[in-house]
Amino acid sequence: VQLQASGGGLVQPGGSTRLSCAASGNIYNSVVMGWWRQAPGKQRELVASITRTGTTVYIADAVKGRFTISRDNGRNTVYLQMSSLKPEDMAVYYCNRVPPVDDWGQGTQVTVSS
């Protein structure tokens, strides 16, 4: 498995959660890693991306100020800290390099509901 996202689940509106993505070395060592999401009936969109040295390259306007991307190079893991969650954040979240490889893995479902 090259990309294994986890940490999703049911979260109340306004709540927080952290997603994790363990990546194989050949993908993780890419210059830029990112988190994407795909809501039902919508295209997959990039949410945030980060360089190998930890600089955030991109944060989508819809999540700016609420989501934070980070990475732990010792664990080959990328994180997405999500706070102040809204119903519109509900989606399957995936991680991948930027630009992405074809194998996206299963992703992790985030459901925002009371």
C-alpha positions in Angstrom: 0.0 0.0 0.0 1.5 3.3 -1.0 -0.9 5.7 0.6 -2.9 4.9 3.7 -5.2 7.7 5.1 -6.8 7.3 8.4 -8.4 9.4 11.2 -11.8 10.1 9.7 -15.1 9.5 11.3 -18.2 11.2 12.6 -17.5 14.7 13.9 -20.0 17.3 15.2 -20.2 20.7 13.5 -17.6 22.9 15.1 -15.6 19.9 16.1 -12.0 18.9 15.3 -10.2 15.9 14.1 -6.7 15.0 12.7 -6.2 12.9 9.6 -3.0 11.0 9.1 -1.5 9.5 5.9 1.3 7.0 5.9 3.1 7.0 2.6 5.6 4.7 1.0 9.0 6.2 0.8 9.1 6.7 -3.0 5.9 8.8 -2.7 6.6 10.5 0.6 10.0 11.7 -0.6 8.3 13.8 -3.3 8.9 17.5 -2.9 5.3 18.3 -2.2 2.6 16.2 -0.5 -1.1 17.2 -0.3 -4.5 16.4 1.0 -7.5 16.2 -1.3 -11.1 15.7 -0.7 -14.1 14.5 -2.7 -17.6 15.1 -1.7 -20.5 13.1 -3.2 -21.3 14.3 -6.7 -18.3 16.6 -6.8 -14.8 16.5 -8.3 -11.8 15.8 -6.1 -10.2 19.0 -5.0 -6.9 19.9 -3.4 -7.3 21.1 0.1 -3.7 21.7 1.2 -0.1 20.9 0.3 3.2 21.0 2.0 6.9 20.8 0.9 9.3 18.3 2.2 10.8 20.9 4.5 7.4 21.7 6.0 6.4 24.8 4.2 2.7 25.0 3.5 2.4 25.7 -0.2 -1.4 25.8 -0.6 -4.5 26.0 1.6 -7.9 26.2 -0.1 -9.9 29.3 0.6 -12.7 27.2 1.9 -10.6 25.8 4.8 -8.1 28.6 5.4 -7.8 29.4 9.1 -9.4 26.1 10.0 -7.2 23.4 8.5 -3.4 22.9 9.0 -1.2 20.5 7.1 2.0 19.2 8.6 4.4 16.3 8.1 6.7 14.1 10.1 9.5 13.0 7.8 10.8 10.5 10.4 7.4 8.6 10.1 6.7 9.2 6.4 3.4 10.7 7.5 1.4 13.7 6.5 -1.3 15.2 8.8 -4.3 17.3 8.3 -5.5 19.0 11.5 -9.1 20.0 10.9 -11.0 22.3 13.2 -14.3 24.3 13.2 -15.7 21.6 10.9 -18.7 22.4 8.8 -21.2 20.2 7.1 -19.6 21.2 3.8 -16.3 19.7 4.9 -17.9 16.2 4.7 -16.1 14.2 2.1 -13.6 11.4 1.5 -10.2 12.7 2.2 -7.1 11.5 0.4 -3.4 12.2 0.5 -1.1 12.0 -2.4 2.0 13.7 -3.9 1.6 16.8 -5.9 1.2 16.2 -8.8 -0.6 13.0 -7.8 0.1 9.4 -8.7 -2.7 7.3 -10.0 -3.1 5.0 -7.0 -5.0 7.2 -4.5 -5.6 4.5 -1.9 -8.9 4.2 -0.1 -9.0 7.6 1.6 -10.8 8.3 4.9 -14.4 9.4 5.3 -15.1 12.5 7.3 -18.8 13.0 8.2 -19.8 16.2 9.8 -23.2 15.9 11.5 -24.9 16.4 14.8 
